[in-house]
Amino acid sequence: EYRLLQSVNCGWPGEPCVVKKSASKAIANMQTLIIGGGWSGLAAAVRLAEKGQNPIVFEAAKQLGGRARTVRWQDIDIDNGQHLMIGAYRHMLDLLHRVGIEENSVFQRKSLDLQILDPYFSPLHLSTTRLLPWPIAILPKLYSSLGWQGLMSFLRIARQINSSSVSPHLTVEQWCRQTNQSSRIISQLWVPLCLAIMNTPISQASASVFAATLKDSLAADRQSADLLIPNKPLGKVLPEPCNKFILNQGGEVRLQSRIEKIVIDAGKVTGVITSKDEFINTENIIVAVSPRILHKLLGKQLNLPKVTEYPITTVYLQYSAQFRLKAPIIGLSNSLSQWIFDRSDQSPGLIAVVISGPGEHELLTKLQLIEQVITDLTGILPELPHHYLATHVIREKRATFSCGVVDNSQRPSCKTIINGLWIAGDYAENAYPATLESAVMNGYRAAENILVGNLP
């Protein structure tokens, strides 16, 4: 009639723990516990909350958002890193709609228009014309940038993207060689795009994942390739509205609450133990954390391999309030700096310079890094002011998992061998790399599995 260890409430240090008895009948209605308050965990919580499931979200940090969160600098809110978001992020846009946020209130939607500048080559334009059908519309600007030979190189890869015939055993570099890509188009287009999308060097990155991402963005339709430019810090775009929605629907969000152990008995989950030695029982757990934390919690139980994680470095430069870039996003190739974002919506004159993936820059001091970035920018952006007012460096040492050929083949599935245990987060098995879209998609998938299991 009763289970003895359903919840353990511990008091202050030194006080005994109180074991509460719970009726077996209550077990069928236990709340789902979600470990991780990033975009994936929040997506799962929203789907469960709107169905009356009253989930509980546990986040170890003091704020929600995970690796796409807001930090405070110089009395303004900035992102811990920049994210290149596009119209193909349908799950992310759906999540915004579910929590009552209109797209145009947080994003400026712009037609694809990217310029990639290079110290050795003329600028490359990846943009569209309204006069031609999609995806032919991107070819005229590519032709004017690359010439006939370069355009033919692009089309050789485009044909394989559309046919979904890319081997899962190829790296992006091998795929480029196999399709006879010119050295220029490799260094000026595929290298910066691969780093932006996958945060993994082309010598390691999975060609099949890269191709799947390009197919659903560049090849799908004109709207999928649109750029979504956030007009406010990412923490205010999604985590804050999701938090409010979850609470309003009867769910719970616990910040600075770390889960130390997932309790498993006879092949099924029974609860978790928090860093405060509190036992909380449940029949369903969604784990939406980074690969490193996932391995710490479940490496032995699920036989998970250790995962290589790569950094993303963001250098913020504050110029005078009147300064603006010529475009909201500018790409750079054959330089340490890779992408420049105009963040004047956060602070007039603020730009963010992004360096994705591993490299020698990881060994540079903060001052050396800033000096190298300034050298890159002044050599290619003559309109840049000679002096900046302030600077801030954010190094996310484990920003994403390495989406290499071997790493991608080892990603865990959402459904595990343990009853009631589900894996979300962008690392769970997915056709895409570590993006906000794949994080939301996997959060949805885990929640939907639980909802189907709860149907009468």
Secondary structure in CASP SS format (residue, H / E / C, confidence):
PFRMAT SS
TARGET T0000
AUTHOR 0000-0000-0000
METHOD secondary structure of the structure
MODEL  1
E C 1.00
Y E 1.00
R E 1.00
L E 1.00
L E 1.00
Q E 1.00
S E 1.00
V E 1.00
N E 1.00
C E 1.00
G C 1.00
W C 1.00
P C 1.00
G C 1.00
E C 1.00
P C 1.00
C E 1.00
V E 1.00
V E 1.00
K E 1.00
K E 1.00
S E 1.00
A E 1.00
S H 1.00
K H 1.00
A H 1.00
I H 1.00
A C 1.00
N C 1.00
M C 1.00
Q C 1.00
T C 1.00
L E 1.00
I E 1.00
I E 1.00
G C 1.00
G C 1.00
G E 1.00
W H 1.00
S H 1.00
G H 1.00
L H 1.00
A H 1.00
A H 1.00
A H 1.00
V H 1.00
R H 1.00
L H 1.00
A H 1.00
E C 1.00
K C 1.00
G C 1.00
Q C 1.00
N C 1.00
P C 1.00
I E 1.00
V E 1.00
F E 1.00
E C 1.00
A C 1.00
A C 1.00
K C 1.00
Q C 1.00
L C 1.00
G E 1.00
G C 1.00
R C 1.00
A C 1.00
R C 1.00
T E 1.00
V E 1.00
R E 1.00
W E 1.00
Q C 1.00
D C 1.00
I E 1.00
D E 1.00
I E 1.00
D E 1.00
N C 1.00
G C 1.00
Q C 1.00
H C 1.00
L C 1.00
M E 1.00
I E 1.00
G C 1.00
A C 1.00
Y C 1.00
R H 1.00
H H 1.00
M H 1.00
L H 1.00
D H 1.00
L H 1.00
L H 1.00
H H 1.00
R H 1.00
V C 1.00
G C 1.00
I C 1.00
E C 1.00
E H 1.00
N H 1.00
S H 1.00
V H 1.00
F E 1.00
Q E 1.00
R E 1.00
K E 1.00
S C 1.00
L C 1.00
D E 1.00
L E 1.00
Q E 1.00
I E 1.00
L E 1.00
D C 1.00
P C 1.00
Y C 1.00
F C 1.00
S C 1.00
P C 1.00
L E 1.00
H E 1.00
L E 1.00
S E 1.00
T C 1.00
T C 1.00
R C 1.00
L C 1.00
L C 1.00
P C 1.00
W C 1.00
P C 1.00
I H 1.00
A H 1.00
I H 1.00
L H 1.00
P H 1.00
K H 1.00
L H 1.00
Y H 1.00
S H 1.00
S H 1.00
L H 1.00
G H 1.00
W H 1.00
Q H 1.00
G H 1.00
L H 1.00
M H 1.00
S H 1.00
F H 1.00
L H 1.00
R H 1.00
I H 1.00
A H 1.00
R H 1.00
Q H 1.00
I H 1.00
N H 1.00
S H 1.00
S C 1.00
S C 1.00
V C 1.00
S C 1.00
P C 1.00
H C 1.00
L C 1.00
T E 1.00
V H 1.00
E H 1.00
Q H 1.00
W H 1.00
C H 1.00
R H 1.00
Q H 1.00
T C 1.00
N C 1.00
Q C 1.00
S C 1.00
S H 1.00
R H 1.00
I H 1.00
I H 1.00
S H 1.00
Q H 1.00
L H 1.00
W H 1.00
V H 1.00
P H 1.00
L H 1.00
C H 1.00
L H 1.00
A H 1.00
I H 1.00
M H 1.00
N C 1.00
T C 1.00
P C 1.00
I C 1.00
S C 1.00
Q C 1.00
A E 1.00
S E 1.00
A H 1.00
S H 1.00
V H 1.00
F H 1.00
A H 1.00
A H 1.00
T H 1.00
L H 1.00
K H 1.00
D H 1.00
S H 1.00
L C 1.00
A C 1.00
A C 1.00
D C 1.00
R C 1.00
Q H 1.00
S H 1.00
A H 1.00
D C 1.00
L E 1.00
L E 1.00
I E 1.00
P E 1.00
N C 1.00
K C 1.00
P C 1.00
L H 1.00
G H 1.00
K H 1.00
V H 1.00
L C 1.00
P H 1.00
E H 1.00
P H 1.00
C H 1.00
N H 1.00
K H 1.00
F H 1.00
I H 1.00
L H 1.00
N H 1.00
Q C 1.00
G C 1.00
G C 1.00
E E 1.00
V E 1.00
R E 1.00
L C 1.00
Q C 1.00
S C 1.00
R C 1.00
I E 1.00
E E 1.00
K E 1.00
I E 1.00
V E 1.00
I E 1.00
D E 1.00
A C 1.00
G C 1.00
K E 1.00
V E 1.00
T E 1.00
G E 1.00
V E 1.00
I E 1.00
T E 1.00
S C 1.00
K C 1.00
D C 1.00
E C 1.00
F E 1.00
I E 1.00
N E 1.00
T C 1.00
E C 1.00
N C 1.00
I E 1.00
I E 1.00
V E 1.00
A C 1.00
V C 1.00
S C 1.00
P H 1.00
R H 1.00
I H 1.00
L H 1.00
H H 1.00
K H 1.00
L H 1.00
L H 1.00
G H 1.00
K H 1.00
Q H 1.00
L H 1.00
N C 1.00
L C 1.00
P C 1.00
K C 1.00
V C 1.00
T C 1.00
E E 1.00
Y E 1.00
P E 1.00
I E 1.00
T E 1.00
T E 1.00
V E 1.00
Y E 1.00
L E 1.00
Q E 1.00
Y C 1.00
S C 1.00
A C 1.00
Q C 1.00
F C 1.00
R C 1.00
L C 1.00
K C 1.00
A C 1.00
P C 1.00
I E 1.00
I E 1.00
G E 1.00
L E 1.00
S C 1.00
N C 1.00
S C 1.00
L C 1.00
S C 1.00
Q C 1.00
W E 1.00
I E 1.00
F E 1.00
D E 1.00
R C 1.00
S C 1.00
D C 1.00
Q C 1.00
S C 1.00
P C 1.00
G C 1.00
L E 1.00
I E 1.00
A E 1.00
V E 1.00
V E 1.00
I E 1.00
S E 1.00
G C 1.00
P C 1.00
G C 1.00
E H 1.00
H H 1.00
E H 1.00
L H 1.00
L C 1.00
T C 1.00
K H 1.00
L H 1.00
Q H 1.00
L H 1.00
I H 1.00
E H 1.00
Q H 1.00
V H 1.00
I H 1.00
T H 1.00
D H 1.00
L H 1.00
T H 1.00
G H 1.00
I H 1.00
L C 1.00
P C 1.00
E C 1.00
L C 1.00
P C 1.00
H C 1.00
H C 1.00
Y C 1.00
L C 1.00
A E 1.00
T E 1.00
H E 1.00
V E 1.00
I E 1.00
R E 1.00
E E 1.00
K E 1.00
R E 1.00
A E 1.00
T E 1.00
F E 1.00
S C 1.00
C C 1.00
G E 1.00
V H 1.00
V H 1.00
D H 1.00
N H 1.00
S H 1.00
Q C 1.00
R C 1.00
P C 1.00
S C 1.00
C C 1.00
K E 1.00
T C 1.00
I C 1.00
I C 1.00
N E 1.00
G C 1.00
L E 1.00
W E 1.00
I E 1.00
A C 1.00
G C 1.00
D C 1.00
Y C 1.00
A C 1.00
E C 1.00
N C 1.00
A C 1.00
Y C 1.00
P C 1.00
A C 1.00
T C 1.00
L H 1.00
E H 1.00
S H 1.00
A H 1.00
V H 1.00
M H 1.00
N H 1.00
G H 1.00
Y H 1.00
R H 1.00
A H 1.00
A H 1.00
E H 1.00
N H 1.00
I H 1.00
L H 1.00
V H 1.00
G H 1.00
N C 1.00
L C 1.00
P C 1.00
END
